């Protein structure tokens, strides 16, 4: 699973090494900051989805409450 996530460039969110981008001004983010944040969120969602789809059906109940967080699913 680790190797697969690495080939999909989804491994860093799983191990907590893909920090959420910060906004210079939270009330007025730049276009680039919004795009960076969207990319960060999508990468995390992809990683979480990949893990969820690859785990055994009997294990899915254990990660139901953290489906959007790849690090929590992995743990």
Beta strands, then each sheet from edge to edge (+ up, - down):
end
